[in-house]
Amino acid sequence: MTKKRKSDATRLDEVDRTMYTSFCSAANSLSQLYTQAMNHQRLSFQAGERHALEKLYQWILRQQEEGSRATTVDIVAYLQ
C-alpha cells in the first residue's frame, strides 16, 4: 500500500505541475495580449493626434490663402 500512496502522490504532483504550467502559460499570454493592446492604443492615439494637427494646419493655411489671419479665438472656435 505504501507504494500505491507514493504513486498517487507522484501523480498528483505531476497534475499540479501541469496545471501550474498551464496557468503560467495562460497568464503570460494574457499579459502579452494586454501589452500589445496598450501599444496599439498608444499608436492609434498618436496617429489620431497627427491627423488632427494636420487638419488644423491645413485649415490655417486655407485661412491665410483666403487673406484672413487665423487668431487664437478662430482656432479655438474651429477646434470646438
C-alpha positions in Angstrom: 0.0 0.0 0.0 2.8 2.4 0.7 3.9 2.2 -2.9 0.4 2.9 -4.1 0.2 6.0 -2.0 3.5 7.2 -3.2 2.4 6.6 -6.8 -0.8 8.5 -6.2 1.2 11.4 -4.6 3.5 11.4 -7.6 0.6 11.6 -10.0 -0.9 14.4 -8.0 2.4 16.3 -8.1 2.5 15.8 -11.8 -1.1 17.1 -12.2 -0.3 20.1 -10.0 2.8 20.9 -12.1 0.8 20.5 -15.3 -1.9 22.8 -14.0 0.6 25.3 -12.8 2.4 25.3 -16.1 -0.9 25.8 -18.0 -1.8 28.6 -15.6 1.5 30.3 -16.1 1.3 30.0 -19.9 -2.3 31.4 -19.9 -1.2 34.3 -17.6 1.8 35.1 -19.8 -0.4 35.0 -22.9 -2.9 37.4 -21.3 -0.1 39.7 -20.2 1.3 39.8 -23.8 -2.1 40.5 -25.2 -2.6 43.4 -22.7 0.8 44.8 -23.6 0.0 44.5 -27.4 -3.3 46.2 -26.8 -1.8 49.1 -24.9 0.9 49.6 -27.5 -1.7 49.6 -30.3 -3.8 52.1 -28.3 -0.8 54.4 -27.9 0.0 54.1 -31.6 -3.6 54.8 -32.6 -3.8 57.8 -30.3 -0.6 59.2 -31.8 -2.0 58.7 -35.3 -5.2 60.5 -34.4 -3.2 63.3 -32.8 -1.1 63.7 -36.0 -4.2 63.6 -38.2 -5.9 66.3 -36.1 -2.8 68.6 -36.2 -2.6 68.1 -39.9 -6.2 69.1 -40.4 -5.7 72.2 -38.2 -2.6 73.1 -40.2 -4.5 72.8 -43.5 -7.3 74.9 -42.1 -4.9 77.6 -41.0 -3.2 77.5 -44.5 -6.7 77.9 -46.1 -7.4 80.9 -43.9 -4.2 82.5 -44.9 -4.8 81.8 -48.6 -8.2 83.5 -48.3 -6.4 86.5 -46.9 -7.5 86.3 -43.3 -5.2 85.7 -40.4 -6.3 83.0 -38.0 -6.5 84.3 -34.5 -6.4 82.3 -31.3 -10.2 82.8 -31.0 -10.7 81.5 -34.6 -8.5 78.4 -33.9 -10.3 77.6 -30.6 -13.7 78.0 -32.4 -12.5 75.7 -35.2 -11.3 73.1 -32.7 -14.6 73.1 -30.8 
